[in-house]
Amino acid sequence: MERLAAAEPARADYQRDLAISYERVAVLAGFDERAKDALIWFERATAIIERLATAEPARADYQIHIVNNLLNMARYTEGDARAPLERAASILGTLDADGRLAPADRGKIDAVARMLAALP
């Protein structure tokens, strides 16, 4: 996937597929209790999706993809998980205010709020 994405950087489908591949590696690292590695792979995936979201700001699915990765990053952050959770809350709030938040994703607003409230 890296070779395909590098060969055709304008192909959003290749970029998204590469991000998903990175996310799968992150999940595997998490299963092996390698939190630092999982976080690195989620950060790489998120960077790709952020570029796609910047190129197509009307795509709410890219924004939700970022939120999902931020939630995973918060899970593997050894320090304060506040930053990724606050960013996820901000993205969700913007999508909700714009009327672009899918009903299936509305529960994430409360879930993120609960996670933030549980932080020290």
N, C-alpha and C positions, 0 to 999 in steps of 0.2 A: 504494500500500500504506500509506503514511503516513496518508492521509486515512481509509482504512478502519479502520486500527488505532486512530487517534485517536477516530473516531466510535463504535467499539465496543471499548473497552479490556478488557472481560471476555471477549472472544472469543480464546481461546488460539490458534486456528488463524490468525487475522489477525496476532496478535503474532509467532507463529513465522514466518509468511510474510514479515513485515517484516524480521525478523532475517536470514532467508535472502537477501532482497534486499540488505541491507546487506553481507552476506558476499560476494555476487557483485560488488558495487561495490569491495569491498576487494581481491578477486582481480584485478580489472581495474586498479586502482591499482598493485598489485604488479607486474603485467606491464609497466606503464609506468615501473617503477622509482621509484615514488613511495611509499617505505616509510612515511613519516609519515602520509600519507593512508590507506594500507592499514591501519595500526595504528588510526587513529581509527575507521574503519568497522568493524573487528573488535571494538573496544571497545564501540561502540554495539550491535552485534549481541549481544555477550556480555551486556550489561546487560539486554537484553530476555529472553534465555534464562534468566538468573539469576532474574529476577522470576517467570518461569514455573516454574522449578525450586523456588523458595520456596513457590509456591502449591500445587505438587504434588510434595512431596519423595520420594514413592515412585517417581516416573518416572525410571528409570535412563537413558532415552534423552536426557532433558534434561541430565543430568550429563555424559554422553558428548559431547553437543553443546558444552557448556562446555569440556570437555577439548580437543576439536578446535579450538575458537577460541583457547584458551590456547596451543596448539602453534603456531598461525598467528601469534599475537601475539608469541611468543618469536622467531619467524623475522624479524619486522619491527622488533623492538625494537633501537634503535641502541645502547643501553647494555647493561646486564646483563640477560640473558634468564632469570636464575635465578628470579626471583619467579613469572612465569607457569608455568615448568616445575615448580617446587616445588608450586605450587597444583594443577597437573594431576596430579602424582604423588600428592598427598594425596587428591584426588577418586577417582582410580583405586584407591588403597589401601583407601579406605572402601567403595567398591563391591565390591571383591574380598572384603574381610572380611565384608561382609553377604551374600555369595553372589549379588550382583546384577550382576556383571560378565559380559557375554556372552562366549562363547568367541571370537568374532570380534574382541573388543576386548582380549583378554589380552596380545597382543603389544605393546600400547601401554605396558604397565608397563615392559618391558625397553627399549623405544625411548626413553622419557622418562629412564630411568636412564642410558642411554648418552649422551643429550644433556646431562644434568647433569654427568656425569663428564668430558665434553669441554670444559666451560667452564673458563676460567682461574681 
